Amino acid sequence: MEASTREAYGKTLVELGGENENIVVLDADLSRSTMTRLFATKFPHRFFDCGIAEQNMMGIAAGLAASGKTAFASTFAIFASGRCFDQVRMSIAQPLLNVKIVATHGGVTVGEDGFSHHSIEDIALMCSLPGFTIIVPADAIETAQAVRAAAENYGPFYIRLCRPRSPLVYGDDYRFEIGKAATLKSGDDATIIATGLMVSLALEAARRLKGEGIDCRVLSMPTIKPIDEDAIIKAAKETGAIVTCEEHLEHGGLGSTVARVVAKHRPVPMSFLALKDKYTSSGKPNELLASHGLTVDGIEEAMRHLLDRKRA
Amino acid sequence: MPPQKSDPLQEGDAASASANISAEALSSQKALSIDEMMVMAKTLRRHIITMTAKAGSGHPGGSLSSVEIITALYFNVMRHNPRNPNWPDRDRFVLSKGHAAPLLYAALAEAGYLPIEELETLREYGSRLQGHTDRTKTPGVEMSAGALGQGLSFAIGISLAARLDSKDYRVYVLLGDGECDEGQVWEAAMACAHFKLDNLTAIVDRNRQQIDGWTKDVMNTEPLEEKWHSFGWQTIKVDGHNLSQILNALDEAKQIKGKPTIIIAYTTKGKGVSFMENNPDFHGNAPTAREAEKALEELC
């Protein structure tokens, strides 16, 4: 079953808006795509379309937050992170204001729009800001809970959503917690740690590997910062090898963050599935992911190589 | 659904609300007369010289040019309370040209937000008085600034919050004229008019200089008044060192409904010290001990 993370965001905003009068929402002329339009229709006086001016939008969000509001600001991930990095740094991050940047259209699965719209550096950029919490939900169920958690916890958040509908990986009984990994499959031969859209691929790869007699643990890592160090250290100790998988450059994303924890606490062989260090091009989402090896086959292959290194 | 933690700067709010003190009682600031403000302006200028000389760095030029504007706001026009810097009904002052921090600190100290002696700690390690304003460190500072062009956007958020909360506080923003080179200023200018923010007044310190020289040579912003006007603003031109003109303009701005007002205040960079006036060397350089001594003699 598939569902849209963006739609889950829009619907959750409407719920939150009904519960809390202090919730305000800003967008930069993309409310039909980010789905903040759902909130705008219900609560027009608490919605501010800032036009195509992301820098100004972040400043306005900061000013609203400094006046006691919980401000959600949305646009595409490429614009939310890079275009107004200094505004986010100066006006939101350093003063630790209560702004929730919910960025849609993350990664390359935006597809045909091409490199100008492919957000491949945003996690690195946002993780570099002290004080920010960075969340990349794996599906619509997690998105709804993460958005709610952001509203209920003080401080700046960056939540990265994607354009396509994505497979549901969690059941209705799932409970998202900020900074906690979710073990979606147990196993002791090695661990796959994935985030966002890659979680469903990781689960499928683990299912196939099981058929070959390789029993992989699968950790979904929705919170990139602060990362769940305990789950990573435990996986390193108990399985002795880790593959990370993300729709982001290898530099500064999930893999780098996990590697830092592993290197500090329990060095084990690791393998990194991520976007290659180059700019992307137009294409269908699956073609683009495949061109970077971000496929079920790619994860399986990486795991087989990694296990060879583990045994060596 | 209360947040688990909260903005430390908002913590005073609940206390003041529960105390049920009237706005007049909370706003302890007595409005100074023009004569008293002229004395205050000189005092602030002396502080700027002393502070930057002691620190050995800082931005005296653009601090000296804004003195009368800040004096009028903090000692006559604004409703604020140094004993409760986070009073929810206070008028807000956003210093967008964050390098004029020495002036703002001097005004905050004279108003009672900070001990006067603390001014000596400007730019020192561990001081609450950072090189550029830091909202998290200094009582009375609304915004972390220093990267130019961002204050007007921040002020829009505060202004919209007043509308949402049915509060009658006003929002004042001080911009530099060189700062108007930044594109974000114009994004914000457009938005202020679009949102019809008549509770917001911007003031641009038109000292006509920036680091590399005269603004007309570095990046010509003229016709500045026409630009703001065409962006949907009411514009008022004043002599930025004439307190009566500043007070009248700020009062006029309060009466204008349905759109924001900008006061273009023509000033002299380094105003009040002969050898600093119109001298770009003093944009970002502190006076030496000897220069400071000379400056203070002029400011007796």
Chai-1 contact restraints between the chains, C-beta under 6 A:
chainA,res_idxA,chainB,res_idxB,connection_type,confidence,min_distance_angstrom,max_distance_angstrom,comment,restraint_id
A,E19,B,M1,contact,1.0,0.0,6.0,A-B,restraint_1
A,N20,B,M1,contact,1.0,0.0,6.0,A-B,restraint_2
A,A53,B,E187,contact,1.0,0.0,6.0,A-B,restraint_3
A,Q55,B,Q184,contact,1.0,0.0,6.0,A-B,restraint_4
A,N56,B,S153,contact,1.0,0.0,6.0,A-B,restraint_5
A,N56,B,Q184,contact,1.0,0.0,6.0,A-B,restraint_6
A,N56,B,E187,contact,1.0,0.0,6.0,A-B,restraint_7
A,N56,B,A188,contact,1.0,0.0,6.0,A-B,restraint_8
A,N56,B,A191,contact,1.0,0.0,6.0,A-B,restraint_9
A,G59,B,Q150,contact,1.0,0.0,6.0,A-B,restraint_10
A,G59,B,S153,contact,1.0,0.0,6.0,A-B,restraint_11
A,G59,B,F154,contact,1.0,0.0,6.0,A-B,restraint_12
A,I60,B,S153,contact,1.0,0.0,6.0,A-B,restraint_13
A,I60,B,I156,contact,1.0,0.0,6.0,A-B,restraint_14
A,I60,B,G157,contact,1.0,0.0,6.0,A-B,restraint_15
A,A62,B,F154,contact,1.0,0.0,6.0,A-B,restraint_16
A,G63,B,F154,contact,1.0,0.0,6.0,A-B,restraint_17
A,G63,B,I156,contact,1.0,0.0,6.0,A-B,restraint_18
A,G63,B,G157,contact,1.0,0.0,6.0,A-B,restraint_19
A,G63,B,I158,contact,1.0,0.0,6.0,A-B,restraint_20
A,L64,B,G157,contact,1.0,0.0,6.0,A-B,restraint_21
A,L64,B,A161,contact,1.0,0.0,6.0,A-B,restraint_22
A,S67,B,I158,contact,1.0,0.0,6.0,A-B,restraint_23
A,S67,B,A161,contact,1.0,0.0,6.0,A-B,restraint_24
A,G68,B,Q10,contact,1.0,0.0,6.0,A-B,restraint_25
A,K69,B,A161,contact,1.0,0.0,6.0,A-B,restraint_26
A,D86,B,A147,contact,1.0,0.0,6.0,A-B,restraint_27
A,M90,B,S144,contact,1.0,0.0,6.0,A-B,restraint_28
A,M90,B,A147,contact,1.0,0.0,6.0,A-B,restraint_29
A,M90,B,Q150,contact,1.0,0.0,6.0,A-B,restraint_30
A,S91,B,Q150,contact,1.0,0.0,6.0,A-B,restraint_31
A,S91,B,F154,contact,1.0,0.0,6.0,A-B,restraint_32
A,Q94,B,S144,contact,1.0,0.0,6.0,A-B,restraint_33
A,P95,B,R135,contact,1.0,0.0,6.0,A-B,restraint_34
A,P95,B,T136,contact,1.0,0.0,6.0,A-B,restraint_35
A,P95,B,S144,contact,1.0,0.0,6.0,A-B,restraint_36
A,E152,B,M1,contact,1.0,0.0,6.0,A-B,restraint_37
A,N153,B,Q4,contact,1.0,0.0,6.0,A-B,restraint_38
A,Y154,B,P3,contact,1.0,0.0,6.0,A-B,restraint_39
A,Y154,B,K5,contact,1.0,0.0,6.0,A-B,restraint_40
A,Y154,B,S6,contact,1.0,0.0,6.0,A-B,restraint_41
